[in-house]
Amino acid sequence: MVVNLNHIIDQVVKDKGVDRAILVEALESAVLSAANKKYRNTRDLEAHYNDELGEVELFEFVTVVDEVVDSYKEIDLDEAREIDPEVEVGDSLGMKMDASNFSRIAAQTAKQVIIQKVREAEREGIFNEFKDRVGELVNGIVRRYERGDLIVDLGRAEALLPQREQVPRENYRQGDRVRAYITEVKMAPKGPQIILSRVHAGLVAALFSSEVPEIAEGIVELKGVAREPGSRAKIAVCSHDQDVDPVGACVGMRGSRVQNVVSELRGEKIDIIPWTPDIARFACAALAPAEVTRVYVDNDEQALEIIVPDDQLSLAIGKKGQNVRLAAKLTSWKIDIKSESRAAEAELEELSEDEDDETADESTEESADQTVDAGEVETTADEDK
């Protein structure tokens, strides 16, 4: 009894997500490979899948001749006309063979070819599915650790969360759920490799996009993200609708939206800052909660000198310089912070230097006048003589 392969093919297509045409081609290739192995490549064979019968049909092609030289590839005219009365010398005659009579070794060869083809098609399918998902969030289950790297099960594929892309104070155990950001998808010799990250700034942006409908709809735009993973992050947002407060939209009712993001980042603090094209105002907002007295802007060097009250200096700089460092990343400008007393001292020093320069200039001018006067005296004395 010949097994109808249509049901099996449909099941494999459903389970593995492999294209049906690729699977049919794999079956044809497998049967042809097994047949060539059985007949030691001495015959001209072709395999074709019969979709109606649900089986792979094997055909042997021979050339019709008057006198047979190669019995494997040629057939006598009289014998050929018993199969097809209209055949002529020089024609190619195809005869269906019984593909069920392969040996155990030949069947094993067919099985290996099918498995290889299915595996290749499955890898290609996974790569095509994830290659356009770079920059997206994915949910997975932790499977194991390999030399510090985390192997995450995404369902159809396994992804890699390298040690360098993990937040140092985050620990995972087998079976834990993890949410990460896809940074890269590449085809490796062993199959597609999906690289994840928990430290990428895009993770914060993607989390806010999933939590804040206004961002997903384009009403609120996320202009920038600066982050020190596991510690603190700053995001800049603006609204394209004057009736929508961008900061309020990201915070949510009673802080529910931002709290969901903080929970996902395991307690990482987040500052939400209103973006403005005025770099001075934007920098002042980025340094919050510190208060700013005045700002000096150098457009050529893209540098800012920011003056803050003496009691706000440590707050503006932040712990180990974190606040000013994140503000500089967010604005993409160099930021130099000074206290009011230090700025006043610097101004006095500049004024003192200017006064010294003026005094030196005046002394130089007086010396020049005295030299001229002495010259005039000598000239007058000569004339008197």
C-alpha angles and dihedrals in degrees: 000000000000114000116231104236096194093086092047092048092049091050093050091047089053096045100039100030091231121155111256093227090056091050093049090049089051091053092049091047091048095051092045091049091050092047093050089050091051094048093036093237092292096125137060102244136174130186124207130178115234105211094192095053095034094229141107112249120208120210130192116206122206132175119239112236139166093234122027116228100161109035092194095058104023136059133196116252094238093050091046092053089057086064098036117011093199097056120120136197110284095028122126112236121202119206125188115237131203105256094186095074097075119132123248091259092051091050090050089052090052090050092051092050091050092048091049093049092047091049092050092047091048092052091048090049093051092048092050091048096052104031091083094044097074107133094031132114119247133187121219146160122248109243106173148325121254114189092324094315118115121230110211124194111222095179105256094030144025120239133200124234102190120213091245089058094052125094105245096230095047116098127187135193130202110285096023118136115242131188115202145164122251108233102167142007118193138163111246128184090261093048138279115342118208114197118204132192138200095180101053116114087227089069090067091046092049092048092052090047090055094045100041115059091193090063092047090050093048096243091114118038125206103220100183148346129211118184145176100193117240094009118053143340135191124203128188119213136178134185129232090197117066090210093059121077106214095204093047092048091055094045094049130194107335089346094296097140099047090042090058089054092046090051091051089050089049098244101325108157117238129201115200112205129188109238121227131175089232100095094202093055092042092052091049090052091046091056092055135166085038117086119234125214100190142340131218114203125206105189095181094057094029088233133141129204108201124192118205133177114272093249091051098052098092090044092051093048093043131200108331088348093298099136097051091040092056091044090053091050092048095049095035087223130115110252126201115186123201133175119239092250092050091047090049090051090050091051091049090050090051091048091049091050090049091050091049089051091050092049090049090050092050092049090051091051092049091051090051091051092050090051091053092048092051090052091052092051091053092049091051092049091053091052092052090056 
